[in-house]
């Protein structure tokens, strides 16, 4: 996974920063025909939380962003 190289480089360069994972709304709601996609995206949230807890002490954060559509009023 790419994240191991990113964290390694941050540690070697003594940099702090954030890793942002892009998830999808189907992981929480479910849509027909997207079972495999939802599964792969669904593991990102707990993975991101774990990364944040493991590397937060050295000021490397990890978060998820879930882009979606919103109705205008």
Secondary structure, DSSP 8 states (H G I E B T S, - for coil): -HHHHHHHHHHHTT--EEEEEEEETHHHH--TT-HHHHHHHHHHHHHHHHHHHHHGGGTEEEEEEEE------
